[in-house]
Amino acid sequence: MNITSYATLAELKQYLWISDTSNDTILTEMLNTAYLQLNHLIWVDTLNLTTGVEYIERNKLYTNGLQDWFYLTNKPVISVNKIWWENYGWVKWTDYMVIYDRKILFNKIDFLDKVKFWLLEVEYTWWYDRAKTEWQTTVDTLPDDIKLMQMMLVWWMWNTKWMEWVSSYKIWDEQITFGPHNWQTADEIYFSFKMLLNRYKSFNLP
């Protein structure tokens, strides 16, 4: 399984105040588990940069006579690449705009001419570029709070290891179980985690 963690081992150890290397293996395993668990809570396969295909139904293609637009499921949309396997070489902010992270607004193109079987196939790129080149420097566009949520999940795992008593919280249909020594701290961490998660839980919704 190819796992590209959001937080690094070094960031996690700094978060947990761990300086030695004796637990690096288990911490890496916990990072991988937290990565998969967080993706599941947000209903995505990954938040790392992804390119894929989506089919837009004909009745979800809109026009006002001057501009055409449609909505894509995943966000934030980085680029629209192809329509039915054909690369049009569109330039973002010149030929089309992305607003509200997933509304794609084109200059007049008439997508209805390209509909097949009442569908429009769109290939596009979304999520966060972990190695974007900006001004000759490398930038990770992943929001820091996503890294923080992954490290919070590891914090719960780390503080419940070898413990027979636990406390559980349920987020929608998912349950997270943890049992730190300080229950007030647990409540505060849970509340902070839920507030962060609420920002991203709408991913993959039509």
Z-matrix of the N, CA and C atoms (Angstrom, degrees):
N
C 1 1.463
C 2 1.526 1 109.38
N 3 1.337 2 116.94 1 128.95
C 4 1.454 3 121.35 2 -179.33
C 5 1.521 4 109.42 3 -89.12
N 6 1.309 5 116.08 4 110.83
C 7 1.460 6 121.01 5 -178.74
C 8 1.518 7 108.73 6 -114.92
N 9 1.323 8 116.71 7 123.74
C 10 1.456 9 121.92 8 174.17
C 11 1.519 10 107.20 9 -112.85
N 12 1.311 11 115.91 10 100.10
C 13 1.457 12 121.54 11 -173.54
C 14 1.521 13 111.19 12 -63.97
N 15 1.317 14 115.64 13 152.67
C 16 1.457 15 120.22 14 175.34
C 17 1.530 16 110.08 15 -80.68
N 18 1.307 17 116.97 16 -51.34
C 19 1.459 18 121.19 17 176.47
C 20 1.527 19 109.59 18 -92.78
N 21 1.309 20 116.52 19 149.98
C 22 1.464 21 121.04 20 177.36
C 23 1.528 22 109.85 21 -89.03
N 24 1.317 23 115.40 22 163.02
C 25 1.458 24 120.03 23 176.81
C 26 1.521 25 110.41 24 -60.42
N 27 1.331 26 116.97 25 -40.03
C 28 1.466 27 120.98 26 179.93
C 29 1.528 28 111.03 27 -63.11
N 30 1.343 29 117.41 28 -41.49
C 31 1.464 30 120.86 29 178.35
C 32 1.520 31 110.80 30 -65.29
N 33 1.336 32 116.15 31 -40.80
C 34 1.455 33 120.21 32 179.43
C 35 1.526 34 111.36 33 -63.11
N 36 1.312 35 117.18 34 -45.32
C 37 1.469 36 120.78 35 -178.59
C 38 1.525 37 111.32 36 -64.09
N 39 1.306 38 115.91 37 -35.97
C 40 1.462 39 118.90 38 175.80
C 41 1.532 40 110.14 39 -66.26
N 42 1.341 41 116.71 40 -39.71
C 43 1.465 42 122.14 41 178.89
C 44 1.529 43 110.72 42 -63.86
N 45 1.345 44 117.01 43 -38.07
C 46 1.464 45 121.54 44 -177.70
C 47 1.524 46 112.76 45 -90.90
N 48 1.314 47 117.73 46 0.26
C 49 1.459 48 122.51 47 -177.83
C 50 1.534 49 111.31 48 60.36
N 51 1.321 50 116.42 49 44.56
C 52 1.458 51 122.10 50 178.07
C 53 1.521 52 108.57 51 -111.95
N 54 1.321 53 117.40 52 126.55
C 55 1.462 54 120.33 53 -176.66
C 56 1.530 55 113.55 54 -110.92
N 57 1.343 56 117.50 55 -24.08
C 58 1.463 57 119.12 56 -178.13
C 59 1.522 58 110.25 57 -85.36
N 60 1.320 59 116.01 58 172.73
C 61 1.476 60 121.67 59 -176.37
C 62 1.523 61 113.26 60 -106.59
N 63 1.328 62 117.76 61 6.21
C 64 1.466 63 120.34 62 -173.32
C 65 1.524 64 113.20 63 -66.52
N 66 1.327 65 117.59 64 -23.37
C 67 1.465 66 120.51 65 -177.75
C 68 1.528 67 113.13 66 -110.96
N 69 1.317 68 116.94 67 16.81
C 70 1.471 69 120.33 68 -175.51
C 71 1.529 70 112.58 69 -59.81
N 72 1.323 71 116.37 70 -37.75
C 73 1.466 72 119.41 71 -177.56
C 74 1.525 73 111.36 72 -65.51
N 75 1.332 74 116.92 73 -49.42
C 76 1.467 75 119.45 74 -178.67
C 77 1.530 76 111.25 75 -68.82
N 78 1.327 77 117.05 76 -33.66
C 79 1.461 78 119.78 77 177.71
C 80 1.527 79 110.99 78 -66.27
N 81 1.329 80 116.64 79 -37.43
C 82 1.464 81 120.53 80 176.71
C 83 1.524 82 110.39 81 -65.19
N 84 1.328 83 116.97 82 -41.47
C 85 1.470 84 120.79 83 177.16
C 86 1.531 85 110.85 84 -62.87
N 87 1.330 86 116.30 85 -40.41
C 88 1.462 87 120.21 86 178.10
C 89 1.532 88 110.96 87 -65.59
N 90 1.335 89 117.35 88 -38.82
C 91 1.462 90 120.97 89 176.25
C 92 1.521 91 111.00 90 -59.90
N 93 1.328 92 116.28 91 -43.90
C 94 1.469 93 120.77 92 179.34
C 95 1.527 94 111.18 93 -63.33
N 96 1.335 95 115.84 94 -42.99
C 97 1.466 96 120.07 95 178.67
C 98 1.526 97 110.85 96 -64.20
N 99 1.327 98 116.67 97 -44.14
C 100 1.458 99 121.27 98 179.58
C 101 1.521 100 111.34 99 -64.14
N 102 1.328 101 116.91 100 -35.17
C 103 1.468 102 121.65 101 176.96
C 104 1.533 103 110.09 102 -59.91
N 105 1.324 104 116.88 103 -48.41
C 106 1.463 105 121.14 104 -179.55
C 107 1.530 106 111.06 105 -68.04
N 108 1.323 107 116.98 106 -39.39
C 109 1.463 108 120.48 107 -179.15
C 110 1.531 109 111.01 108 -66.23
N 111 1.321 110 116.66 109 -42.68
C 112 1.459 111 120.15 110 179.46
C 113 1.524 112 110.81 111 -64.29
N 114 1.321 113 117.31 112 -42.81
C 115 1.469 114 120.47 113 176.83
C 116 1.523 115 111.20 114 -58.26
N 117 1.336 116 115.62 115 -40.50
C 118 1.460 117 120.19 116 -179.44
C 119 1.529 118 111.01 117 -66.00
N 120 1.318 119 117.21 118 -38.79
C 121 1.457 120 121.05 119 179.81
C 122 1.525 121 111.64 120 -66.50
N 123 1.341 122 116.49 121 -32.06
C 124 1.463 123 120.47 122 -179.26
C 125 1.522 124 111.11 123 -91.76
N 126 1.332 125 117.48 124 -8.00
C 127 1.471 126 123.91 125 177.87
C 128 1.526 127 111.60 126 71.85
N 129 1.329 128 117.53 127 42.28
C 130 1.465 129 121.28 128 176.91
C 131 1.525 130 109.07 129 -131.80
N 132 1.335 131 116.18 130 163.47
C 133 1.460 132 120.65 131 172.06
C 134 1.517 133 110.39 132 -81.58
N 135 1.320 134 116.19 133 -35.51
C 136 1.458 135 122.18 134 177.70
C 137 1.514 136 108.66 135 -165.58
N 138 1.326 137 116.82 136 158.52
C 139 1.460 138 122.30 137 172.77
C 140 1.525 139 110.65 138 -104.10
N 141 1.324 140 116.75 139 3.68
C 142 1.454 141 121.08 140 174.99
C 143 1.527 142 109.87 141 -78.38
N 144 1.322 143 117.20 142 154.41
C 145 1.458 144 123.18 143 -175.06
C 146 1.523 145 111.33 144 -47.30
N 147 1.336 146 116.60 145 128.84
C 148 1.460 147 122.72 146 -174.09
C 149 1.523 148 109.61 147 -139.32
N 150 1.331 149 116.12 148 142.18
C 151 1.463 150 121.61 149 173.36
C 152 1.512 151 108.68 150 -119.23
N 153 1.324 152 117.00 151 132.74
C 154 1.456 153 120.63 152 -178.62
C 155 1.513 154 111.14 153 -159.18
N 156 1.321 155 115.87 154 -175.92
C 157 1.464 156 123.48 155 -174.81
C 158 1.519 157 109.77 156 -116.07
N 159 1.328 158 115.73 157 141.93
C 160 1.462 159 121.83 158 174.77
C 161 1.524 160 108.54 159 -135.45
N 162 1.333 161 115.92 160 146.46
C 163 1.460 162 121.05 161 179.30
C 164 1.528 163 109.10 162 -106.77
N 165 1.342 164 115.15 163 124.16
C 166 1.456 165 121.80 164 179.50
C 167 1.523 166 108.67 165 -101.24
N 168 1.328 167 117.91 166 126.17
C 169 1.458 168 121.26 167 178.61
C 170 1.527 169 110.39 168 -70.61
N 171 1.318 170 115.43 169 148.89
C 172 1.466 171 121.27 170 -175.43
C 173 1.525 172 112.04 171 -56.23
N 174 1.324 173 117.15 172 -38.24
C 175 1.466 174 119.37 173 -177.81
C 176 1.529 175 112.97 174 -75.51
N 177 1.343 176 116.80 175 0.58
C 178 1.461 177 121.27 176 176.80
C 179 1.523 178 111.62 177 -111.34
N 180 1.352 179 115.41 178 16.54
C 181 1.461 180 121.91 179 172.27
C 182 1.532 181 107.01 180 -101.90
N 183 1.323 182 116.72 181 124.77
C 184 1.466 183 120.58 182 -172.01
C 185 1.530 184 111.06 183 -117.38
N 186 1.332 185 116.45 184 152.76
C 187 1.458 186 121.74 185 176.84
C 188 1.523 187 109.51 186 -151.72
N 189 1.328 188 115.55 187 152.19
C 190 1.462 189 120.99 188 172.66
C 191 1.526 190 110.19 189 -119.30
N 192 1.338 191 116.42 190 13.42
C 193 1.454 192 121.85 191 -178.78
C 194 1.511 193 113.70 192 93.07
N 195 1.333 194 116.42 193 -23.66
C 196 1.465 195 121.07 194 178.68
C 197 1.519 196 111.88 195 -112.00
N 198 1.314 197 116.01 196 -30.63
C 199 1.459 198 121.72 197 -177.87
C 200 1.522 199 110.05 198 -136.42
N 201 1.329 200 116.13 199 151.37
C 202 1.465 201 122.74 200 174.56
C 203 1.520 202 108.07 201 -115.34
N 204 1.329 203 116.88 202 147.99
C 205 1.454 204 118.83 203 176.44
C 206 1.519 205 111.09 204 -153.62
N 207 1.317 206 114.24 205 158.93
C 208 1.452 207 122.18 206 173.80
C 209 1.516 208 107.86 207 -153.03
N 210 1.320 209 116.13 208 168.31
C 211 1.454 210 121.92 209 -179.20
C 212 1.529 211 109.27 210 -111.39
N 213 1.315 212 116.41 211 136.21
C 214 1.455 213 121.71 212 173.91
C 215 1.522 214 109.40 213 -102.33
N 216 1.310 215 116.16 214 153.30
C 217 1.466 216 120.59 215 -173.44
C 218 1.517 217 112.69 216 -71.88
N 219 1.324 218 116.38 217 -50.14
C 220 1.463 219 120.04 218 -174.81
C 221 1.522 220 111.37 219 -84.14
N 222 1.300 221 116.09 220 149.61
C 223 1.456 222 121.78 221 178.94
C 224 1.524 223 110.21 222 -147.42
N 225 1.315 224 117.02 223 155.60
C 226 1.456 225 128.74 224 -1.21
C 227 1.537 226 111.83 225 -78.74
N 228 1.330 227 115.96 226 139.34
C 229 1.466 228 120.71 227 178.21
C 230 1.523 229 108.78 228 -76.87
N 231 1.332 230 115.54 229 126.91
C 232 1.464 231 120.73 230 179.49
C 233 1.518 232 110.61 231 -91.40
N 234 1.330 233 117.33 232 -42.99
C 235 1.459 234 120.47 233 -179.30
C 236 1.520 235 110.42 234 -158.84
N 237 1.333 236 115.93 235 150.51
C 238 1.464 237 123.10 236 170.74
C 239 1.523 238 106.11 237 -101.43
N 240 1.341 239 117.18 238 123.87
C 241 1.457 240 120.72 239 -169.65
C 242 1.527 241 114.15 240 -104.33
N 243 1.330 242 117.10 241 -47.20
C 244 1.457 243 119.80 242 -173.60
C 245 1.529 244 110.90 243 -145.05
N 246 1.337 245 114.88 244 153.34
C 247 1.458 246 122.67 245 168.75
C 248 1.524 247 106.45 246 -120.91
N 249 1.332 248 116.20 247 118.37
C 250 1.471 249 120.84 248 -176.96
C 251 1.531 250 111.46 249 48.53
N 252 1.312 251 117.24 250 55.53
C 253 1.468 252 125.18 251 172.90
C 254 1.528 253 113.91 252 70.42
N 255 1.319 254 118.53 253 -3.10
C 256 1.459 255 120.68 254 -177.78
C 257 1.522 256 109.73 255 -98.44
N 258 1.316 257 116.32 256 124.91
C 259 1.455 258 121.58 257 179.60
C 260 1.525 259 109.30 258 -88.66
N 261 1.332 260 115.95 259 115.30
C 262 1.462 261 119.88 260 -176.16
C 263 1.524 262 113.11 261 -91.27
N 264 1.310 263 117.41 262 -7.98
C 265 1.456 264 120.14 263 179.54
C 266 1.520 265 113.82 264 65.56
N 267 1.340 266 116.56 265 32.04
C 268 1.450 267 119.95 266 179.83
C 269 1.526 268 111.75 267 -63.63
N 270 1.321 269 115.34 268 148.01
C 271 1.462 270 121.60 269 177.77
C 272 1.524 271 108.31 270 -109.74
N 273 1.321 272 114.88 271 122.12
C 274 1.461 273 119.90 272 -179.91
C 275 1.520 274 110.32 273 -63.22
N 276 1.315 275 117.13 274 139.99
C 277 1.460 276 126.98 275 -178.06
C 278 1.524 277 112.65 276 72.74
N 279 1.354 278 117.36 277 -2.30
C 280 1.468 279 120.46 278 172.88
C 281 1.514 280 110.01 279 -113.90
N 282 1.358 281 116.61 280 -54.64
C 283 1.460 282 121.31 281 179.14
C 284 1.527 283 112.16 282 -91.74
N 285 1.313 284 116.10 283 -25.68
C 286 1.464 285 119.60 284 179.56
C 287 1.518 286 109.70 285 -152.81
N 288 1.314 287 115.45 286 162.37
C 289 1.458 288 122.45 287 178.05
C 290 1.526 289 109.56 288 -125.70
N 291 1.308 290 115.79 289 152.46
C 292 1.463 291 121.88 290 171.61
C 293 1.518 292 106.81 291 -115.72
N 294 1.332 293 116.03 292 116.28
C 295 1.456 294 119.72 293 177.85
C 296 1.530 295 108.81 294 -123.32
N 297 1.320 296 115.34 295 152.09
C 298 1.468 297 122.07 296 -175.20
C 299 1.532 298 110.80 297 55.18
N 300 1.323 299 116.70 298 29.00
C 301 1.477 300 124.66 299 174.51
C 302 1.524 301 114.29 300 72.30
N 303 1.349 302 119.08 301 -20.83
C 304 1.460 303 118.17 302 -175.77
C 305 1.536 304 114.51 303 -146.58
N 306 1.335 305 118.23 304 2.22
C 307 1.462 306 120.98 305 173.57
C 308 1.517 307 108.14 306 -88.77
N 309 1.343 308 117.17 307 120.48
C 310 1.456 309 122.47 308 -175.80
C 311 1.523 310 108.61 309 -104.65
N 312 1.321 311 115.10 310 114.61
C 313 1.465 312 121.78 311 -174.88
C 314 1.530 313 109.31 312 -112.63
N 315 1.349 314 116.64 313 115.98
C 316 1.460 315 122.95 314 -177.98
C 317 1.519 316 110.56 315 -106.37
N 318 1.349 317 114.86 316 153.33
C 319 1.455 318 118.64 317 162.57
C 320 1.521 319 107.19 318 -63.44
N 321 1.298 320 117.49 319 158.95
C 322 1.469 321 121.35 320 -172.76
C 323 1.524 322 112.59 321 -50.31
N 324 1.355 323 116.87 322 116.32
C 325 1.465 324 122.22 323 -179.48
C 326 1.523 325 111.29 324 -124.80
N 327 1.311 326 117.99 325 -26.74
C 328 1.462 327 124.06 326 -176.46
C 329 1.528 328 111.11 327 64.96
N 330 1.317 329 114.85 328 75.27
C 331 1.462 330 121.28 329 -179.88
C 332 1.520 331 112.51 330 -66.77
N 333 1.328 332 116.78 331 -19.31
C 334 1.458 333 118.72 332 -178.34
C 335 1.531 334 111.17 333 -61.66
N 336 1.335 335 117.66 334 -28.30
C 337 1.469 336 120.85 335 177.31
C 338 1.522 337 111.83 336 -68.29
N 339 1.326 338 116.68 337 -18.31
C 340 1.460 339 120.79 338 -175.61
C 341 1.531 340 112.79 339 -102.95
N 342 1.317 341 116.87 340 1.00
C 343 1.465 342 121.10 341 -178.73
C 344 1.521 343 110.57 342 -72.23
N 345 1.340 344 116.34 343 132.54
C 346 1.465 345 122.89 344 174.35
C 347 1.521 346 107.43 345 -127.11
N 348 1.318 347 116.45 346 132.63
C 349 1.466 348 121.22 347 -179.02
C 350 1.532 349 110.91 348 54.12
N 351 1.340 350 116.80 349 35.85
C 352 1.461 351 123.03 350 179.90
C 353 1.531 352 112.62 351 64.67
N 354 1.345 353 116.16 352 22.25
C 355 1.457 354 120.42 353 -178.65
C 356 1.527 355 110.31 354 -132.74
N 357 1.323 356 115.06 355 151.40
C 358 1.456 357 122.12 356 171.45
C 359 1.518 358 107.36 357 -118.82
N 360 1.346 359 117.26 358 120.19
C 361 1.464 360 120.30 359 178.75
C 362 1.526 361 109.64 360 -89.09
N 363 1.318 362 115.69 361 125.12
C 364 1.461 363 121.43 362 -178.35
C 365 1.528 364 108.82 363 -122.90
N 366 1.330 365 115.54 364 125.08
C 367 1.468 366 119.69 365 171.45
C 368 1.521 367 107.90 366 -99.93
N 369 1.314 368 115.48 367 127.86
C 370 1.467 369 118.22 368 -178.37
C 371 1.533 370 110.54 369 -147.00
N 372 1.323 371 114.83 370 168.53
C 373 1.462 372 122.25 371 -178.87
C 374 1.528 373 108.42 372 -117.06
N 375 1.341 374 115.69 373 137.44
C 376 1.461 375 119.78 374 -177.61
C 377 1.525 376 110.16 375 -145.06
N 378 1.298 377 115.95 376 -177.62
C 379 1.458 378 126.43 377 -175.87
C 380 1.525 379 111.72 378 74.42
N 381 1.321 380 117.35 379 -154.19
C 382 1.464 381 121.84 380 -166.71
C 383 1.526 382 111.35 381 -115.91
N 384 1.322 383 114.52 382 132.48
C 385 1.464 384 121.94 383 -178.92
C 386 1.522 385 108.57 384 -82.69
N 387 1.329 386 116.44 385 116.24
C 388 1.467 387 120.96 386 -176.79
C 389 1.523 388 112.52 387 -80.74
N 390 1.326 389 117.35 388 -10.50
C 391 1.473 390 120.27 389 -178.00
C 392 1.526 391 109.77 390 -143.39
N 393 1.319 392 115.72 391 51.40
C 394 1.464 393 120.28 392 -179.16
C 395 1.531 394 109.97 393 -74.03
N 396 1.321 395 116.32 394 139.08
C 397 1.461 396 121.36 395 177.59
C 398 1.524 397 109.27 396 -95.18
N 399 1.323 398 115.40 397 118.86
C 400 1.460 399 121.59 398 179.96
C 401 1.510 400 108.63 399 -134.41
N 402 1.353 401 116.04 400 121.95
C 403 1.452 402 120.48 401 179.05
C 404 1.528 403 111.30 402 51.54
N 405 1.333 404 114.19 403 43.72
C 406 1.472 405 122.89 404 177.40
C 407 1.525 406 112.69 405 63.39
N 408 1.310 407 116.26 406 21.85
C 409 1.467 408 120.23 407 174.27
C 410 1.523 409 108.66 408 -126.39
N 411 1.318 410 116.51 409 157.64
C 412 1.462 411 121.97 410 179.70
C 413 1.522 412 109.94 411 -95.25
N 414 1.340 413 115.70 412 128.90
C 415 1.465 414 121.47 413 -176.04
C 416 1.520 415 109.47 414 -126.64
N 417 1.327 416 116.80 415 136.10
C 418 1.455 417 122.81 416 173.58
C 419 1.524 418 107.23 417 -95.40
N 420 1.349 419 117.45 418 113.84
C 421 1.472 420 120.66 419 -175.66
C 422 1.522 421 113.24 420 -85.12
N 423 1.327 422 117.99 421 -1.45
C 424 1.464 423 120.40 422 178.98
C 425 1.522 424 109.84 423 -64.73
N 426 1.339 425 118.72 424 127.69
C 427 1.473 426 120.31 425 178.35
C 428 1.528 427 111.68 426 -60.13
N 429 1.314 428 115.71 427 141.39
C 430 1.463 429 120.50 428 -177.79
C 431 1.519 430 112.61 429 -63.03
N 432 1.349 431 117.76 430 -28.01
C 433 1.460 432 117.70 431 -177.35
C 434 1.525 433 112.21 432 -70.35
N 435 1.336 434 118.22 433 -21.43
C 436 1.464 435 120.49 434 174.17
C 437 1.530 436 109.35 435 -69.87
N 438 1.320 437 116.41 436 -42.53
C 439 1.464 438 120.04 437 174.97
C 440 1.526 439 110.23 438 -61.10
N 441 1.330 440 115.71 439 -40.55
C 442 1.467 441 120.05 440 -179.38
C 443 1.524 442 110.76 441 -63.07
N 444 1.337 443 117.90 442 -42.02
C 445 1.465 444 120.25 443 179.45
C 446 1.523 445 111.16 444 -62.60
N 447 1.322 446 117.55 445 -40.52
C 448 1.461 447 119.93 446 178.21
C 449 1.526 448 110.08 447 -62.49
N 450 1.324 449 116.97 448 -41.91
C 451 1.466 450 120.22 449 -179.84
C 452 1.526 451 111.15 450 -69.51
N 453 1.339 452 117.86 451 -31.89
C 454 1.466 453 120.21 452 175.80
C 455 1.525 454 110.88 453 -64.18
N 456 1.332 455 116.43 454 -41.04
C 457 1.461 456 119.79 455 177.56
C 458 1.521 457 110.70 456 -62.50
N 459 1.317 458 117.03 457 -40.80
C 460 1.473 459 119.84 458 177.14
C 461 1.520 460 109.93 459 -65.76
N 462 1.317 461 117.08 460 -38.14
C 463 1.469 462 120.66 461 178.00
C 464 1.524 463 110.29 462 -55.88
N 465 1.368 464 116.29 463 -43.74
C 466 1.461 465 119.81 464 178.37
C 467 1.525 466 110.73 465 -63.55
N 468 1.324 467 116.81 466 -44.42
C 469 1.474 468 120.02 467 178.74
C 470 1.527 469 110.63 468 -61.62
N 471 1.313 470 116.43 469 -43.78
C 472 1.466 471 122.00 470 -176.56
C 473 1.533 472 110.73 471 -64.14
N 474 1.317 473 117.30 472 -38.16
C 475 1.459 474 121.21 473 -176.81
C 476 1.522 475 113.53 474 -85.90
N 477 1.318 476 118.17 475 -5.14
C 478 1.462 477 119.75 476 177.33
C 479 1.515 478 112.49 477 -108.14
N 480 1.315 479 117.76 478 -3.91
C 481 1.461 480 119.23 479 -179.71
C 482 1.525 481 109.26 480 -65.68
N 483 1.345 482 114.32 481 138.24
C 484 1.463 483 123.29 482 178.44
C 485 1.530 484 112.43 483 65.15
N 486 1.315 485 118.31 484 19.63
C 487 1.457 486 120.43 485 -179.97
C 488 1.519 487 109.37 486 -112.14
N 489 1.338 488 117.43 487 139.22
C 490 1.451 489 121.45 488 -177.60
C 491 1.526 490 112.04 489 -96.56
N 492 1.312 491 118.22 490 -13.03
C 493 1.457 492 120.41 491 178.68
C 494 1.519 493 108.03 492 -111.67
N 495 1.316 494 115.20 493 140.17
C 496 1.465 495 120.50 494 -174.93
C 497 1.516 496 110.25 495 -140.39
N 498 1.298 497 115.64 496 167.47
C 499 1.463 498 122.77 497 171.32
C 500 1.521 499 107.56 498 -129.13
N 501 1.326 500 117.46 499 146.48
C 502 1.457 501 120.74 500 -175.95
C 503 1.522 502 111.09 501 -123.19
N 504 1.318 503 114.10 502 142.16
C 505 1.450 504 120.91 503 171.32
C 506 1.513 505 107.77 504 -127.24
N 507 1.323 506 115.79 505 145.85
C 508 1.453 507 120.34 506 -178.07
C 509 1.521 508 109.42 507 -116.37
N 510 1.351 509 115.00 508 129.00
C 511 1.453 510 121.72 509 176.71
C 512 1.512 511 107.42 510 -115.66
N 513 1.335 512 118.32 511 108.74
C 514 1.453 513 123.29 512 -174.08
C 515 1.533 514 109.10 513 53.86
N 516 1.316 515 117.87 514 -120.96
C 517 1.460 516 120.18 515 -179.48
C 518 1.524 517 112.26 516 -94.53
N 519 1.311 518 117.42 517 3.76
C 520 1.457 519 120.95 518 -177.73
C 521 1.524 520 110.12 519 -107.68
N 522 1.322 521 116.16 520 141.87
C 523 1.455 522 120.53 521 179.94
C 524 1.520 523 109.79 522 -118.29
N 525 1.331 524 115.35 523 132.43
C 526 1.455 525 121.55 524 176.71
C 527 1.519 526 107.64 525 -114.16
N 528 1.302 527 116.35 526 128.62
C 529 1.454 528 121.55 527 -176.92
C 530 1.522 529 109.70 528 -114.84
N 531 1.316 530 116.38 529 130.46
C 532 1.461 531 119.70 530 178.36
C 533 1.517 532 109.38 531 -154.75
N 534 1.322 533 116.61 532 163.09
C 535 1.450 534 119.48 533 -177.83
C 536 1.504 535 113.19 534 -154.19
N 537 1.335 536 118.75 535 72.04
C 538 1.454 537 120.97 536 177.63
C 539 1.523 538 111.51 537 -73.45
N 540 1.297 539 115.69 538 171.06
C 541 1.465 540 119.99 539 -177.63
C 542 1.518 541 111.70 540 -72.48
N 543 1.320 542 117.45 541 -27.52
C 544 1.450 543 121.15 542 -176.32
C 545 1.519 544 109.07 543 -110.60
N 546 1.330 545 117.47 544 104.94
C 547 1.458 546 120.39 545 -175.21
C 548 1.519 547 112.17 546 -67.36
N 549 1.344 548 118.20 547 -31.34
C 550 1.453 549 120.00 548 176.54
C 551 1.535 550 110.00 549 -62.82
N 552 1.327 551 116.04 550 -42.00
C 553 1.459 552 120.41 551 176.89
C 554 1.520 553 110.34 552 -62.66
N 555 1.316 554 117.55 553 -40.20
C 556 1.462 555 121.88 554 178.92
C 557 1.519 556 111.08 555 -59.50
N 558 1.337 557 116.59 556 -44.85
C 559 1.458 558 120.65 557 179.02
C 560 1.521 559 111.18 558 -62.61
N 561 1.324 560 116.18 559 -40.97
C 562 1.465 561 120.28 560 -179.57
C 563 1.526 562 110.88 561 -66.54
N 564 1.333 563 116.42 562 -42.53
C 565 1.464 564 120.49 563 179.95
C 566 1.519 565 110.07 564 -65.98
N 567 1.336 566 116.64 565 -42.21
C 568 1.466 567 120.31 566 179.19
C 569 1.526 568 110.68 567 -61.38
N 570 1.332 569 117.00 568 -44.75
C 571 1.466 570 120.49 569 -179.58
C 572 1.524 571 110.13 570 -62.74
N 573 1.328 572 117.29 571 -43.52
C 574 1.466 573 121.10 572 179.52
C 575 1.518 574 110.79 573 -62.97
N 576 1.330 575 116.49 574 -42.13
C 577 1.461 576 121.12 575 179.84
C 578 1.526 577 110.28 576 -62.97
N 579 1.324 578 117.32 577 -45.43
C 580 1.463 579 121.15 578 -178.19
C 581 1.526 580 110.75 579 -63.67
N 582 1.323 581 117.70 580 -38.99
C 583 1.457 582 120.80 581 178.68
C 584 1.524 583 110.77 582 -63.90
N 585 1.334 584 116.90 583 -40.71
C 586 1.460 585 120.62 584 178.13
C 587 1.519 586 110.60 585 -67.35
N 588 1.326 587 116.58 586 -43.53
C 589 1.460 588 121.24 587 -177.12
C 590 1.523 589 111.48 588 -63.03
N 591 1.326 590 116.68 589 -34.90
C 592 1.461 591 120.53 590 -179.47
C 593 1.522 592 112.53 591 -59.70
N 594 1.318 593 116.84 592 -25.11
C 595 1.473 594 120.11 593 -179.83
C 596 1.531 595 111.73 594 -70.66
N 597 1.334 596 116.23 595 -23.83
C 598 1.469 597 119.83 596 -172.27
C 599 1.518 598 113.89 597 -117.45
N 600 1.312 599 118.78 598 -4.43
C 601 1.466 600 120.71 599 -172.78
C 602 1.521 601 113.14 600 -68.36
N 603 1.340 602 118.65 601 -14.47
C 604 1.457 603 120.72 602 -179.77
C 605 1.526 604 113.01 603 -83.56
N 606 1.329 605 117.71 604 -2.30
C 607 1.451 606 119.71 605 177.36
C 608 1.528 607 110.65 606 -56.83
N 609 1.329 608 114.77 607 144.69
C 610 1.465 609 122.27 608 176.52
C 611 1.529 610 113.21 609 69.08
N 612 1.320 611 117.51 610 16.04
C 613 1.471 612 119.23 611 174.49
C 614 1.521 613 109.02 612 -95.55
N 615 1.350 614 118.42 613 137.38
C 616 1.468 615 120.30 614 179.91
C 617 1.520 616 110.97 615 -69.23
